[in-house]
Amino acid sequence: MKAAFRNSCTTLSRSLNPNPSFAFTLMPLHLFISTSFPPKVTGLPLSATFCYSASSTMGDGESQALPCFATVEKQFEDFRKHLDDSGSLRERIRAVAIEIESATRLMHSSLLLVHQSRPVPEVLDKAKAQIGVLKELFNRFAEILQECPGQYHRYHGDWRSETQTVVSLLAFMHWLETGSLLLHTEAEEKLGLSASEFGLDIEDYLIGICFMSNELPRYVVNQVTTGDYDCPRNVLKFLTDLHAAFRMLNLRNDFLRKKFDGMKYDLRRVEEVYYDVKIRGLAANGNTARDPEGVQGQP
């Protein structure tokens, strides 16, 4: 039996070394296997096995350059914690934004009554009841963002559209009361915002003003049907001045530019109503507002 085992070893050695000119020392099979294959590492964690394999297959210089899996694992563990904290913060912001959206729906439903010839003071009283709620909600925004200083613009998109809607409603209410434009500082004051801590974004303010202009053509038509023939002239003067002020801005091809282009069509709709009333001789002869001749030809 020993002779058979020796013959099998000889055959194996010849198959591994077919070149007879190269001296090959026959060794026992168990020694050949132990020296040809590295021992299996058991009882070690995955990171230690990875580092052992890198050290056994590469030189010392290359094994030091290859990062250990423990370092990579720690980095991604930090990433996971950062993303979890960011997601939790975003969920809190979205929860407040949903409450703002609910309050603005109530305010908007109250303001819609102005198109049904309801008394303006009555309509404004119902809408103003939500301003205190909005002020409290925006204060909650400020408290949440204090937990992540310098991250305002990172999460700004989560409440941008709600803020624009709020500005449009406040501007419409302000115009119904005073006939003038709600200024940026006045909007911040109504919402309890501070420019140094948590302020009203200028672009959100401008887009909100553009949204407000969309309500004016409908308001003019409804007022004319009730016999208020001076309303088209007053609204046309306001929109003409507002449109001229927007033309001072260097707007790029973004969402704000598109909303500004929409204001031009609001202006033309009010012009059509005004000239229709004027041709029929229904407008008053008083010059409480300048006659906006030539506005229709603006680009």
PEBELTA-V921645 format. One record per residue. N is the residue number from 1. OMEGA is omega in whole degrees, 0 to 359 (* if undefined). D_FIRST is the distance of its C-alpha to the first C-alpha in whole Angstrom. Layout:
BEGIN
{{N,OMEGA,D_FIRST} {N,OMEGA,D_FIRST}}
END
This chain:
BEGIN
{{1,178,0} {2,179,4} {3,179,5} {4,178,5} {5,180,6} {6,178,9} {7,179,10} {8,178,11} {9,179,13} {10,179,14} {11,180,15} {12,180,17} {13,178,19} {14,178,20} {15,179,21} {16,182,23} {17,182,25} {18,181,26} {19,184,28} {20,181,27} {21,181,30} {22,183,29} {23,179,27} {24,182,24} {25,180,22} {26,179,18} {27,178,18} {28,185,15} {29,183,16} {30,176,17} {31,179,20} {32,180,21} {33,183,21} {34,181,24} {35,182,26} {36,183,26} {37,179,27} {38,181,30} {39,179,29} {40,181,31} {41,180,34} {42,177,35} {43,180,38} {44,176,40} {45,183,43} {46,181,44} {47,179,46} {48,177,44} {49,178,41} {50,181,43} {51,180,44} {52,181,40} {53,179,39} {54,182,42} {55,184,42} {56,183,38} {57,181,39} {58,176,42} {59,182,43} {60,182,46} {61,182,49} {62,181,48} {63,177,46} {64,180,50} {65,181,52} {66,183,50} {67,177,51} {68,182,50} {69,179,49} {70,178,51} {71,178,54} {72,180,54} {73,179,54} {74,179,57} {75,181,59} {76,173,59} {77,175,59} {78,177,63} {79,180,63} {80,179,63} {81,180,65} {82,180,68} {83,178,68} {84,179,68} {85,179,71} {86,178,73} {87,178,72} {88,178,74} {89,180,77} {90,178,77} {91,177,77} {92,178,80} {93,180,82} {94,178,81} {95,177,83} {96,179,86} {97,178,86} {98,177,86} {99,176,89} {100,179,91} {101,178,91} {102,179,92} {103,180,95} {104,176,96} {105,178,96} {106,179,98} {107,181,100} {108,179,100} {109,177,101} {110,181,104} {111,178,105} {112,180,105} {113,179,108} {114,177,110} {115,179,110} {116,176,112} {117,173,115} {118,177,114} {119,183,116} {120,179,114} {121,179,114} {122,180,113} {123,183,110} {124,180,109} {125,179,110} {126,181,107} {127,182,105} {128,180,105} {129,181,104} {130,182,100} {131,177,101} {132,178,100} {133,179,97} {134,179,96} {135,178,97} {136,181,95} {137,178,92} {138,173,92} {139,176,92} {140,174,89} {141,182,87} {142,180,88} {143,179,87} {144,183,83} {145,174,84} {146,178,84} {147,180,81} {148,182,80} {149,179,82} {150,182,82} {151,183,80} {152,186,84} {153,178,83} {154,183,79} {155,185,80} {156,182,84} {157,182,83} {158,177,82} {159,184,86} {160,184,88} {161,178,89} {162,179,90} {163,179,92} {164,178,94} {165,179,95} {166,180,96} {167,181,98} {168,180,100} {169,178,101} {170,180,102} {171,178,104} {172,177,106} {173,180,107} {174,179,108} {175,178,110} {176,180,112} {177,191,113} {178,185,114} {179,182,114} {180,183,112} {181,173,108} {182,181,106} {183,181,105} {184,180,102} {185,178,103} {186,177,104} {187,177,101} {188,180,99} {189,179,102} {190,182,102} {191,179,98} {192,182,98} {193,179,96} {194,182,96} {195,182,96} {196,184,94} {197,181,92} {198,186,91} {199,178,93} {200,180,94} {201,184,92} {202,181,95} {203,176,93} {204,178,93} {205,182,97} {206,179,98} {207,176,96} {208,177,97} {209,176,101} {210,176,100} {211,180,99} {212,180,102} {213,178,104} {214,181,103} {215,188,105} {216,177,108} {217,178,109} {218,179,108} {219,181,110} {220,181,113} {221,181,113} {222,179,114} {223,178,116} {224,180,118} {225,177,118} {226,177,120} {227,178,123} {228,185,121} {229,176,122} {230,182,122} {231,181,118} {232,180,117} {233,181,119} {234,180,117} {235,180,114} {236,177,114} {237,180,115} {238,181,113} {239,178,110} {240,178,112} {241,180,111} {242,179,108} {243,178,107} {244,178,109} {245,179,107} {246,181,103} {247,175,104} {248,184,104} {249,176,100} {250,186,98} {251,177,96} {252,182,92} {253,178,91} {254,184,90} {255,179,90} {256,178,93} {257,179,95} {258,179,94} {259,176,96} {260,176,99} {261,176,99} {262,178,100} {263,179,103} {264,179,105} {265,173,105} {266,179,106} {267,181,109} {268,178,110} {269,178,110} {270,177,112} {271,181,114} {272,178,115} {273,181,116} {274,182,118} {275,176,120} {276,178,120} {277,182,122} {278,179,124} {279,179,125} {280,179,126} {281,182,128} {282,182,127} {283,178,126} {284,181,128} {285,181,130} {286,180,129} {287,178,127} {288,176,125} {289,185,122} {290,180,122} {291,188,122} {292,178,119} {293,175,120} {294,181,118} {295,186,114} {296,181,113} {297,180,113} {298,179,110} {299,*,107}}
END
